[in-house]
Amino acid sequence: MLLLPLLEDTDIFICSVKMKPVNNIKVFLDADGGLPIEKIAKLNRRLNALIEEAQLFPEGDYSLEVSSPGIDEPLAQIRQYKKNVGRKLLVTPNEGAEVLGTITDVTDEKIVLEVPVGKKKEIVVTEIPFTDIKEAVVQISF
C-alpha cells in the first residue's frame, strides 16, 4: 500500500480504508498522541501525489478523503482501545446485552472494563475478548 511508507517513524496508524465503486477512496487514520488536521492534510497531499505518480487511475477519475475516524465511529484497532484507556466504552457483543464501562486495561486478546451494576452502581470488573466484540464505541461524557 502506498500509504505505509508515509507512516513510518510516526505514531500514526491506519484504522480502515474504504473504496467505493466510483473510485472514491476513504482512508481513516489515527495516532497514539492525537492527529491534528495539519498532519491529515499533509498526508492527503502526499498520498494524492503518490497515487498520481503510480498512475493508479490513468483517467484521473478518483477522489481521495483522508481523515480521522469520527467521534461516533466504532473502534477498529487494538491501538485505538489502548489510547482510550480510562474512557467510557459501549460494547455491543456478538451475543447478549450491551456493556457500558470504563476501559482499565487492553491486551492483544481482550479488554478489561469496570462496569457499574445495580442501583448502588457496584463496580464489576469484566473481561471481553476481542473475538466476542461486534462493535465498541467510545462514549463522550460532558
C-alpha positions in Angstrom: 0.0 0.0 0.0 1.3 3.4 -0.9 0.4 4.9 2.4 2.5 2.7 4.7 5.9 4.3 3.9 4.4 7.7 4.7 3.5 6.5 8.2 7.0 5.1 9.0 8.6 6.6 12.1 5.3 8.2 13.2 2.7 7.2 15.8 0.0 7.3 13.0 -1.7 4.1 12.1 -4.4 3.0 9.6 -7.9 2.3 11.1 -9.6 1.4 7.8 -9.5 2.0 4.1 -12.8 2.0 2.1 -13.1 2.2 -1.6 -16.5 2.7 -3.4 -17.1 1.5 -6.9 -17.0 5.1 -8.2 -13.2 5.3 -7.2 -13.9 7.2 -4.0 -11.1 6.2 -1.6 -11.6 6.9 2.1 -8.7 6.5 4.4 -9.2 6.7 8.2 -6.1 7.3 10.3 -5.5 7.7 14.0 -2.4 8.4 16.1 -1.4 7.4 19.6 -0.9 11.1 20.5 -3.8 12.6 18.6 -4.0 13.6 14.9 -4.2 17.3 14.1 -5.8 18.4 10.9 -2.5 19.7 9.6 -1.0 16.2 9.6 -4.0 14.8 7.9 -3.9 17.5 5.2 -0.2 16.8 4.6 -0.7 13.1 4.3 -3.6 13.6 2.0 -1.5 15.7 -0.4 1.4 13.3 -0.2 -0.8 10.2 -0.8 -2.6 12.0 -3.7 0.8 12.7 -5.3 1.8 9.1 -5.0 -1.5 7.8 -6.5 -1.0 10.1 -9.5 2.7 9.2 -9.8 1.8 5.5 -9.8 -1.0 6.2 -12.3 -3.4 4.0 -10.4 -6.3 5.9 -12.1 -5.0 6.9 -15.5 -8.1 8.8 -16.3 -7.8 10.8 -13.1 -11.3 9.8 -12.1 -11.0 9.2 -8.4 -11.5 11.1 -5.2 -9.4 10.8 -2.0 -10.5 11.5 1.5 -8.1 11.2 4.4 -9.5 11.8 7.9 -9.5 10.5 11.4 -12.5 8.4 12.5 -15.5 10.4 13.7 -16.3 10.5 17.4 -19.1 8.0 16.9 -17.1 5.6 14.8 -16.5 2.1 16.3 -13.0 1.3 17.3 -11.2 -0.8 14.7 -7.7 -1.4 16.0 -6.2 -2.5 19.3 -4.1 0.7 19.4 -7.4 2.7 19.5 -8.6 0.7 22.5 -5.2 1.4 24.2 -5.3 5.1 23.6 -8.7 5.3 25.1 -7.9 3.6 28.4 -9.7 5.5 31.2 -12.7 6.4 28.9 -16.2 5.0 28.8 -16.9 2.4 26.2 -20.2 1.0 24.9 -19.6 -2.6 23.8 -22.0 -4.5 21.6 -21.1 -8.2 21.9 -21.7 -10.8 19.2 -24.3 -12.2 21.6 -26.0 -10.8 24.7 -26.7 -7.3 26.0 -24.6 -4.2 25.5 -22.0 -3.4 28.2 -21.1 0.1 29.3 -18.0 0.5 31.3 -14.6 2.3 31.7 -11.6 0.7 29.9 -9.0 -0.2 32.5 -6.7 -2.5 30.5 -6.2 -3.7 27.0 -4.2 -6.8 25.9 -3.7 -8.3 22.5 -6.6 -10.7 23.3 -9.1 -8.7 25.3 -10.3 -5.5 27.0 -11.0 -5.1 30.7 -13.8 -2.8 31.8 -15.1 -1.6 35.1 -18.8 -1.8 34.8 -21.2 -0.2 37.3 -24.0 -2.7 38.2 -27.3 -2.3 40.1 -28.8 0.6 42.0 -25.7 1.1 44.1 -23.6 1.1 41.0 -21.2 -1.5 42.4 -18.2 -1.9 40.2 -17.7 -5.2 38.5 -14.5 -6.0 36.5 -15.5 -7.5 33.2 -13.1 -9.0 30.6 -14.3 -9.2 27.0 -12.2 -11.0 24.3 -11.9 -9.1 21.0 -13.4 -12.1 19.3 -16.6 -11.5 21.3 -16.9 -7.8 20.3 -19.3 -6.9 17.4 -18.8 -3.2 17.9 -17.3 -0.8 20.5 -17.8 2.9 20.6 -16.2 5.4 23.0 -18.8 7.4 24.9 -18.2 11.1 25.3 -19.1 12.5 28.7 -19.5 16.2 29.4 
